[in-house]
Amino acid sequence: MNTQTKRYVQTLDLKADPDLIREYRKWHSKEYHWKEIRDGIRAVGILEMEIYILGTRLVMIVDAPLDFDWQTAMNRLATLPRQAEWEAFVAKFQGCDAQATSDEKWQMMERMFYLY
């Protein structure tokens, strides 16, 4: 990627149930993902998104163009096909309110160090 970007890092905790975590991982795999969700992420201007897991803790890294506005993009994403259905579906895995929006579930992290 040769474009200058800005990065967002968020965290979310899953329910402490190995079977649910295994299933959550499955639904994020290339074989089982919902194409409309990946398409929607790209449609709102996100260039790259990665999710890392350690135990029940998820960390999501999002790269976007410099002119990207997070709240505008999340508001638009919430209106795209199957997004509300996806949020309701994955809520059973996540350790947060089932009615929470994606932007309410994922907590924005603050960068406190970087190597110059």
MARBA-3410 file (N, C-alpha, C, O; in Angstrom, 1 decimal):
116
0.9,-1.2,0.0,0.0,0.0,0.0,0.9,1.2,0.0,1.7,1.4,0.9 ~ 0.8,2.1,-1.0,1.7,3.2,-1.2,1.0,4.5,-0.7,1.6,5.6,-0.8 ~ -0.3,4.4,-0.3,-1.1,5.6,0.1,-0.8,5.8,1.6,-0.7,4.9,2.4 ~ -0.8,7.1,1.9,-0.7,7.5,3.3,-2.0,7.1,4.0,-3.1,7.4,3.4 ~ -1.9,6.6,5.1,-3.2,6.1,5.8,-3.1,6.6,7.3,-2.1,7.0,7.8
-4.3,6.5,7.9,-4.4,6.6,9.3,-4.9,5.3,9.9,-5.6,4.5,9.1 ~ -4.6,5.0,11.1,-4.9,3.7,11.7,-5.7,3.8,12.9,-5.5,4.7,13.7 ~ -6.7,2.9,13.0,-7.6,2.8,14.2,-7.3,1.5,14.8,-7.2,0.5,14.1 ~ -7.3,1.4,16.1,-7.1,0.1,16.8,-8.2,0.0,17.9,-8.4,0.9,18.7 ~ -9.0,-1.1,17.8,-10.1,-1.3,18.7,-10.0,-2.6,19.4,-9.3,-3.5,19.0
-10.7,-2.8,20.5,-10.7,-4.0,21.2,-12.1,-4.4,21.6,-13.0,-3.6,21.8 ~ -12.3,-5.7,21.8,-13.6,-6.3,22.2,-13.3,-7.6,22.9,-12.4,-8.3,22.5 ~ -14.1,-7.9,23.8,-14.0,-9.2,24.5,-15.1,-10.2,24.1,-16.3,-9.8,24.0 ~ -14.7,-11.4,23.8,-15.7,-12.5,23.5,-16.1,-13.1,24.8,-15.4,-13.0,25.9 ~ -17.2,-13.8,24.8,-17.6,-14.7,25.9,-16.6,-15.8,26.1,-16.0,-16.3,25.2
-16.3,-16.1,27.4,-15.3,-17.1,27.7,-15.9,-18.5,27.5,-16.0,-19.3,28.5 ~ -16.1,-18.9,26.3,-16.7,-20.2,26.0,-15.9,-20.7,24.8,-16.1,-20.2,23.7 ~ -15.1,-21.7,24.9,-14.2,-22.2,23.8,-15.0,-22.6,22.6,-14.6,-22.4,21.5 ~ -16.2,-23.2,22.8,-17.0,-23.6,21.6,-17.5,-22.3,20.8,-17.5,-22.3,19.6 ~ -17.9,-21.3,21.6,-18.4,-20.1,20.9,-17.2,-19.4,20.2,-17.4,-18.9,19.1
-16.0,-19.4,20.8,-14.9,-18.8,20.2,-14.5,-19.5,18.9,-14.2,-18.9,17.9 ~ -14.5,-20.8,19.0,-14.3,-21.6,17.8,-15.2,-21.3,16.7,-14.8,-21.1,15.5 ~ -16.5,-21.1,17.0,-17.5,-20.8,16.0,-17.3,-19.4,15.5,-17.5,-19.1,14.3 ~ -17.0,-18.4,16.4,-16.8,-17.1,16.0,-15.6,-17.0,15.0,-15.7,-16.3,14.0 ~ -14.6,-17.7,15.3,-13.4,-17.8,14.3,-13.9,-18.3,13.0,-13.5,-17.8,11.9
-14.7,-19.4,13.0,-15.2,-20.0,11.8,-15.9,-18.9,10.9,-15.7,-18.9,9.7 ~ -16.8,-18.1,11.5,-17.6,-17.1,10.8,-16.7,-16.0,10.2,-17.2,-15.2,9.4 ~ -15.5,-15.9,10.7,-14.6,-14.9,10.2,-13.6,-15.4,9.1,-12.8,-14.7,8.6 ~ -13.7,-16.7,8.8,-12.8,-17.3,7.9,-13.3,-17.0,6.4,-14.4,-16.7,6.2 ~ -12.4,-17.2,5.5,-12.7,-17.0,4.1,-13.8,-17.9,3.6,-14.6,-17.5,2.7
-13.9,-19.1,4.2,-14.9,-20.1,3.7,-16.3,-19.7,4.2,-17.3,-20.0,3.5 ~ -16.4,-19.1,5.4,-17.7,-18.8,5.9,-18.1,-17.4,6.1,-19.3,-17.1,6.5 ~ -17.3,-16.4,5.7,-17.6,-15.0,5.9,-18.8,-14.6,5.1,-19.1,-15.3,4.1 ~ -19.5,-13.6,5.5,-20.6,-13.0,4.7,-20.0,-12.0,3.7,-19.5,-11.0,4.2 ~ -20.1,-12.3,2.4,-19.5,-11.4,1.4,-20.0,-10.0,1.5,-19.2,-9.0,1.4
-21.2,-9.8,1.9,-21.8,-8.4,2.0,-21.1,-7.6,3.1,-21.0,-6.4,3.0 ~ -20.7,-8.3,4.1,-20.0,-7.6,5.2,-18.6,-7.1,4.8,-18.3,-5.9,5.0 ~ -17.9,-7.9,4.1,-16.6,-7.5,3.6,-16.7,-6.4,2.5,-16.0,-5.4,2.5 ~ -17.7,-6.6,1.7,-18.0,-5.5,0.6,-18.4,-4.2,1.3,-17.9,-3.1,0.8 ~ -19.2,-4.3,2.3,-19.6,-3.0,3.0,-18.4,-2.3,3.7,-18.3,-1.1,3.7
-17.5,-3.1,4.3,-16.3,-2.5,4.9,-15.5,-1.8,3.9,-15.1,-0.6,4.2 ~ -15.3,-2.3,2.7,-14.6,-1.7,1.7,-15.4,-0.5,1.1,-14.8,0.6,0.8 ~ -16.7,-0.6,1.0,-17.5,0.5,0.5,-17.5,1.8,1.3,-17.7,2.9,0.7 ~ -17.3,1.7,2.6,-17.2,2.9,3.4,-15.8,3.5,3.4,-15.6,4.5,4.1 ~ -14.9,2.9,2.7,-13.6,3.5,2.6,-12.5,2.9,3.4,-11.3,3.3,3.3
-12.7,1.8,4.1,-11.7,1.1,4.8,-10.8,0.3,3.8,-11.3,-0.4,3.0 ~ -9.5,0.5,4.0,-8.5,-0.1,3.0,-8.1,-1.5,3.5,-7.9,-2.4,2.7 ~ -7.9,-1.6,4.8,-7.5,-2.9,5.4,-8.1,-3.0,6.8,-8.2,-2.1,7.5 ~ -8.4,-4.3,7.1,-8.9,-4.5,8.5,-8.4,-5.9,8.9,-8.4,-6.9,8.1 ~ -7.8,-6.0,10.1,-7.3,-7.2,10.6,-7.8,-7.4,12.0,-8.0,-6.4,12.7
-8.1,-8.6,12.4,-8.5,-8.9,13.8,-7.6,-10.0,14.3,-7.3,-11.0,13.7 ~ -7.1,-9.7,15.5,-6.2,-10.6,16.2,-6.9,-11.1,17.5,-7.8,-10.4,18.0 ~ -6.6,-12.3,17.9,-7.2,-12.9,19.1,-6.2,-13.5,20.0,-5.2,-14.1,19.6 ~ -6.4,-13.3,21.3,-5.7,-13.9,22.4,-6.6,-14.2,23.5,-7.1,-13.4,24.2 ~ -6.9,-15.5,23.6,-7.9,-16.0,24.6,-9.3,-15.4,24.2,-9.8,-15.8,23.1
-9.9,-14.6,25.0,-11.2,-14.0,24.7,-11.0,-12.5,24.2,-12.0,-11.9,23.8 ~ -9.8,-12.0,24.1,-9.6,-10.6,23.7,-9.3,-10.5,22.2,-8.5,-11.2,21.7 ~ -10.1,-9.6,21.6,-9.9,-9.3,20.2,-9.3,-7.9,20.0,-9.6,-7.0,20.8 ~ -8.4,-7.8,19.1,-7.9,-6.5,18.7,-8.1,-6.3,17.2,-7.6,-7.2,16.4 ~ -8.7,-5.2,16.8,-9.0,-5.0,15.4,-8.1,-3.8,15.0,-8.1,-2.7,15.6
-7.4,-3.9,13.9,-6.6,-2.8,13.3,-7.3,-2.5,12.0,-7.5,-3.3,11.1 ~ -7.6,-1.2,11.8,-8.2,-0.7,10.6,-7.3,0.4,10.0,-7.0,1.4,10.7 ~ -7.0,0.3,8.7,-6.3,1.3,8.0,-7.2,2.0,7.0,-8.0,1.3,6.3 ~ -7.2,3.3,7.0,-8.1,4.1,6.1,-7.4,5.3,5.6,-6.3,5.6,6.1 ~ -7.9,5.9,4.5,-7.3,7.1,3.9,-7.2,8.2,5.0,-7.9,8.2,6.0
-6.3,9.2,4.7,-6.2,10.3,5.7,-7.4,11.1,5.8,-7.6,11.7,6.9 ~ -8.3,11.2,4.8,-9.5,12.0,4.9,-10.7,11.2,5.5,-11.8,11.7,5.4 ~ -10.4,10.0,5.9,-11.5,9.1,6.4,-12.1,9.7,7.7,-11.3,10.1,8.6 ~ -13.4,9.7,7.9,-14.1,10.1,9.1,-14.7,8.8,9.7,-15.7,8.3,9.1 ~ -14.3,8.4,10.8,-14.7,7.2,11.4,-16.2,7.2,11.7,-16.9,6.2,11.2
-16.8,8.2,12.3,-18.2,8.2,12.6,-19.1,8.2,11.4,-20.1,7.5,11.4 ~ -18.7,9.0,10.4,-19.5,9.0,9.1,-19.5,7.6,8.5,-20.5,7.1,8.0 ~ -18.3,7.0,8.5,-18.2,5.6,7.9,-19.0,4.6,8.7,-19.7,3.8,8.0 ~ -19.0,4.6,10.0,-19.7,3.7,10.8,-21.2,3.9,10.6,-22.0,2.9,10.6 ~ -21.7,5.1,10.6,-23.1,5.4,10.3,-23.5,4.9,9.0,-24.6,4.3,8.9
-22.7,5.0,8.0,-23.0,4.5,6.6,-23.0,3.0,6.6,-23.9,2.3,6.1 ~ -22.0,2.4,7.3,-21.9,0.9,7.3,-23.1,0.3,8.0,-23.6,-0.7,7.5 ~ -23.6,0.9,9.0,-24.8,0.4,9.7,-26.0,0.3,8.8,-27.0,-0.5,9.1 ~ -26.1,1.0,7.7,-27.2,1.0,6.8,-27.1,0.0,5.6,-28.0,-0.1,4.8 ~ -25.9,-0.6,5.5,-25.6,-1.4,4.3,-26.3,-2.8,4.5,-26.5,-3.2,5.6
-26.5,-3.5,3.3,-27.1,-4.8,3.3,-26.5,-5.8,4.3,-25.3,-6.0,4.3 ~ -27.3,-6.4,5.1,-27.0,-7.5,6.1,-26.2,-7.0,7.3,-25.9,-7.9,8.1 ~ -25.8,-5.8,7.3,-24.9,-5.3,8.5,-25.7,-5.5,9.8,-25.1,-6.0,10.8 ~ -26.9,-5.1,9.9,-27.7,-5.2,11.1,-27.8,-6.7,11.5,-27.8,-7.1,12.6 ~ -28.1,-7.5,10.4,-28.2,-8.9,10.6,-26.9,-9.6,11.2,-26.9,-10.4,12.1
-25.8,-9.1,10.6,-24.5,-9.6,11.1,-24.2,-9.2,12.5,-23.8,-10.1,13.3 ~ -24.5,-8.0,12.9,-24.3,-7.5,14.3,-25.2,-8.3,15.2,-24.7,-8.7,16.3 ~ -26.4,-8.6,14.9,-27.3,-9.5,15.7,-26.7,-10.9,15.8,-26.7,-11.5,16.9 ~ -26.2,-11.4,14.7,-25.7,-12.8,14.6,-24.4,-12.9,15.5,-24.3,-13.9,16.3 ~ -23.5,-12.0,15.4,-22.2,-12.1,16.2,-22.4,-11.7,17.7,-21.5,-12.0,18.5
-23.5,-11.1,18.0,-23.7,-10.7,19.4,-23.6,-11.8,20.4,-23.2,-11.7,21.5 ~ -24.1,-13.0,19.9,-24.1,-14.2,20.8,-22.7,-14.6,21.2,-22.5,-15.3,22.2 ~ -21.7,-14.2,20.5,-20.3,-14.5,20.8,-19.6,-13.5,21.7,-18.6,-13.8,22.4 ~ -20.1,-12.3,21.6,-19.4,-11.1,22.2,-19.9,-10.8,23.6,-21.1,-11.0,23.9 ~ -19.0,-10.4,24.4,-19.3,-10.1,25.8,-19.8,-8.7,26.0,-19.3,-7.9,26.8
-20.8,-8.3,25.2,-21.4,-7.0,25.3,-22.9,-7.1,25.1,-23.4,-8.1,24.8 ~ -23.6,-6.0,25.2,-25.0,-5.9,25.1,-25.4,-6.4,23.7,-24.8,-6.0,22.7 ~ -26.4,-7.3,23.6,-26.8,-7.9,22.3,-27.4,-6.8,21.3,-27.3,-7.0,20.1 ~ -27.9,-5.7,21.9,-28.4,-4.6,21.0,-27.4,-3.6,20.6,-27.8,-2.7,19.9 ~ -26.2,-3.7,21.1,-25.2,-2.7,20.8,-24.8,-2.7,19.3,-24.8,-3.8,18.6
-24.5,-1.5,18.8,-24.0,-1.4,17.4,-22.6,-1.8,17.4,-21.9,-1.9,18.4 ~ -22.0,-2.0,16.2,-20.6,-2.4,16.0,-19.8,-1.3,16.7,-18.8,-1.6,17.4 ~ -20.1,0.0,16.5,-19.3,1.1,17.0,-19.4,1.1,18.6,-18.5,1.7,19.2 ~ -20.5,0.6,19.1,-20.6,0.6,20.6,-19.8,-0.7,21.2,-19.3,-0.6,22.3 ~ -19.8,-1.7,20.4,-19.1,-3.0,20.9,-17.6,-2.8,20.9,-16.9,-3.1,21.9
-17.1,-2.3,19.8,-15.6,-2.2,19.7,-15.2,-0.9,20.3,-15.6,0.2,20.0 ~ -14.3,-1.0,21.3,-13.8,0.2,22.0,-12.5,0.6,21.4,-11.5,-0.1,21.2 ~ -12.5,1.9,21.0,-11.3,2.5,20.4,-10.1,2.6,21.4,-10.3,3.0,22.6 ~ -9.0,2.1,21.0,-7.8,2.1,21.8,-7.0,3.4,21.5,-7.0,3.9,20.4 ~ -6.2,3.8,22.5,-5.4,5.0,22.4,-3.9,4.5,22.3,-3.4,3.7,23.1
-3.2,5.0,21.2,-1.8,4.7,21.1,-1.0,5.4,22.2,-1.2,6.6,22.3 ~ -0.3,4.7,22.9,0.5,5.3,24.0,2.0,5.3,23.7,2.8,5.9,24.5 ~ 2.4,4.5,22.7,3.8,4.4,22.4,4.0,4.1,20.9,3.2,3.3,20.3 ~ 5.0,4.6,20.3,5.4,4.1,19.0,6.9,4.4,18.8,7.4,5.4,19.3 ~ 7.5,3.6,18.0,8.9,3.7,17.8,9.1,4.6,16.6,8.6,4.3,15.5
9.8,5.7,16.7,10.0,6.7,15.7,10.8,6.1,14.5,11.0,6.8,13.5
END
